Amino acid sequence: MGRLRHLLLAGGITGVVLLGVPSVPAATNLIANGGFEGSGGGSLSGWAASGGTLSLVAGQGGGHAARATPASGVKQTYAYTSAKPAKSIVAETAYSLVGWVRSDHPGASVCLKLKEVPSGGTSTVGSAQRCVTVTSAWQQFPAVAYAAKTSGDSLTVNVVEGSPAAGATFDIDDLSLTTGPADTAAPSVPQNVAASATGATSAHVSWDASSDDTGVAGYDIFRDGSKVKTVSGTGTSFDDTSLSPQTSYSYTVDAFDAAGNASGRSAAADVTTPAGGGGGGGGPCGLVAPSTRPYSHLVVLMEENLTFQPSPSAAEAAYPQTIS
């Protein structure tokens, strides 16, 4: 190493290639059609339903997802891998299962389940599951961790809703089963969260990107402690447009990865919205929040008794006018 160093300093070498540092391959998804894309046009290949039917719908972030629709009066509805994603497994092998879910009928409990069954049989040798209360927004199941019990068995994946209400569908997407210990490391806490009012009823929230050993899957934004939005892992801002004038709000943000590990919440960013326009302000027609170039609004007053003051010389000076 000492000789190489002297050669580099004296010989004017402009590039060095370091050998012997292998890259770490990404874990292989054992579910052949976990994203319901098939060859790109959407597909339910490798999946089936019990107690209902499956159909293709819009996926989270684009593409396709599978919708489970329960049959009338069933005790449970579940989607399952008709083609077993893991066969002839080896005892003590660790597996991790993740996926996404949403519903147009929020409030129900839906569970992501990994089952071990004998080769050629249907009885359950062992299983593990994680459940969530579904909402209308896509959310990720916490990672399901499972260690195989018996060599030679197979694994199957179920997504289950028990006692479904009539018409209570649920959608699933991006299901992934990989070998190896479950990811338990959470992303870093989002930093430099900032919030600024953009109008009487809106605010812009931004933050610095978090880091994670497997990549950040998304961010949750909380207003006064309640989650108001989830954005993808590439997003670092959110526009909140459902606020009230002259009201103070506090925003925090957390980050989560594909295994469902969530960071702690960020430091709070506070903002107060200005008063709204339209009759309640200090002038004859109310006040609006100042705008910057390019101007966000232009007000034209049409009135025969309108008097104008001389035009200010400064380009950014206010130009008041009154109605007599």
Buried (B, 14 or more C-beta within 10 A) or exposed (E): EEEEEEEEEEEEEEEEEEEEEEEEEEBEBBBEBBBBBBEEEBBBEBBEBBBBBBEBBEBBEEBBBBBBBBEEEBEBBBBBBEEBBBEEBEEEBEBBBBBBBBBEBEEBEBBBBBBBBEEEEEEEBBBBBBBBEBBEEBBBBBBBBBEBEBEEBBBBBBBBBBEBEEEBBBBBBBBBBBBEEBBEEBBBBBEEBEBEBBBBBBBBBBBBBBEBEBEBBBBBBBBEEEBBBBBEBEBBEBEBEEBEBEEEBEBBBBBBBBBBBBBEBBEBBEBEBBBBBEEEBEEEEEBBBEEEEEEEEEEEEEEEEEEEEEEEEEEEEEEEEEEE
